[in-house]
Amino acid sequence: MTAVVPPSRTAPELLPVCQLARDEDGERLASLLWRAGPGWRMISSSVLGGGIGERSWVLNAQVSHGYRRTDPERHLADLARTAGAHGPGVGLMTAADVGAYGRAHDGGVAAIATTGLGVRGWAASPAPGTRTPERPGTINIVVAVPAALTDAALVNAVATATEAKVQALIDAGYDCSRTPTDAVCVAARSPRPDVECHAFAGPRSVWGARLARAVHHAVRAAVRPAT
C-alpha cells in the first residue's frame, strides 16, 4: 500500500505519477512515470538524463534484483518510449518495489521516494571504490519545486535532499546514511524574465526548508522501521 502524507490544502499536486506494469524476463515489474511536461529544469544523478537541463518526464523503473544488462540508459529510454514519454527526460532504476512509494508535500514542494534497504552503510567507508557500473538504485528520490532555481541552487537542493534522506533513515532506526546506489532528481520551474530565480536551496532557505521536510516525510513513509 502506498504511504501518503496528506498535502497542504493550498499546495497543488506537482508530482502526479501513474503506475505502469510490464512483464520482463519472467517477472511482473512496475514503474512510476511523471509526465511533467514543458517548463521544467531538472538536476539528477540518474543514468538517463543526468546532469542539469530541461526535462519533461521522470521514469522510476523497477528491475529484477539480479539485473545484468550493460545498457541501462538504452533500457530506460525504451521503457519511457513504450510508456509514451517523449523528448528529454530522466530515467531512474531500482530493484525496490516502486508500488510501495512514499509521498509527501510541504509548502508547494512535492517529493516521492522508493526505498529498499537490503544493502546499506555509511558514505565514508574504508572499502575501495569500483570501476564497474553501479547496480540499480535502491533509494530513489524525486522532488518537484514550484519555483525557479539557479544552477547553484539546484546543486544545493540535491545536498539538502540527501541530508533529509539521512535524517529520515536515522529517525527510522537505521544505522546508515544510504545504500551504495541511491539516486536523486530535483525538478524546478524553468527561469523566466518576469519571475524570481532563487539562488539558495539550503535547508534554512525558503524552498530548501520545504524540500527538506517533504523529502524527510516521503522517505519516512516509504521505509519500514528498523528491527
Secondary structure by P-SEA (a helix, b strand, c coil): cccccccccccccccbbbbbbbbccccbbbbbbbcccccccccccccccccccccccccccccccccccccaaaaaaaaaaaacccccbbbbbccccccbbbbbccccbbbbbbbbccbbbbccccbbbbccccccccbbbbbbbcbbbcaaaaaaaaaaaaaaaaaaaaaaccccccccbbbbbbbbccccccbbbbcccccccaaaaaaaaaaaaaaaacccccc
